């Protein structure tokens, strides 16, 4: 699912300016955690984050919403250079 067109709060790729894709993958109970990945549709830069909230059972939102919010917060963080 491409979220750049559906969520105005998602910044484009910091390297090429393209849209990004957000993917939620359910884990196997007791073996692997749920994960959320985000990557650029053009150049492929991105990362995968384990859904820590799933392991700890913390929070009031769904596991998917918590994990996506965490990934989007990291993705949208930018270092601003003041000239």
HELIX and SHEET records of a PDB file:
HELIX    1   1 UNK A   52  UNK A   56  1                                   5    
HELIX    2   2 UNK A   63  UNK A   76  1                                  14    
SHEET    1   A 3 UNK A  20  UNK A  25  0                                        
SHEET    2   A 3 UNK A  35  UNK A  40 -1                                        
SHEET    3   A 3 UNK A  46  UNK A  50 -1                                        
END                                                                             
